[in-house]
Amino acid sequence: MTQSNPYATPQAAVVDPESQVSAEHIAALPVSDKWKQRFSAIHHAGGIKMPKLKELPAAERRKAFSFNFLAFFFGPIYYAFKGMWKKGLALFVACAAVVITLGLGLEYVGYGKLANALGYGVSAVFAARANIDYYKKMLLNDNGWW
């Protein structure tokens, strides 16, 4: 009989969720073929941090790290449509806080015209993050605030 300490912290197996992703798992997803190609390219690039991105051929590199035009134009609405409303809301609030702060600072210094262009930066954040965030939602079951 082994003695166990009821006050000890529970021991759980630590498994990296990205190590569980495989080509078969990507092929079984209920998404379009275009999304499966993007997910496969992200997987070949090494996952969400993409450490092997430079090793990929140019065509697959473009699929892995592509600019999502729908996310650029529709931002939080696109995220909500894809089921990532929490991330879309968090990104919008964070970007709005930064844009308001920078806008007020630039207006105070006299660069009001430059402050008007900050909204394009917010759109670029949504466009650059959309594919990675959708990968995390569909394959890693990570649909949290960040």
ABEGO torsion letter per residue (X at the ends): XBBBBAABBBBBBBBBAAAABBAAAAAABBBBAAAAAAAAAAAAAGEAAGAAAAABBAAAAAAABBBBAAAAAAEAAAAAAAGAAAAAAAAAAAAAAAAAAAAAAAAAAGBAAAAAAAAAAAAAAAAAAAAAAAAAAAAAGBABAX
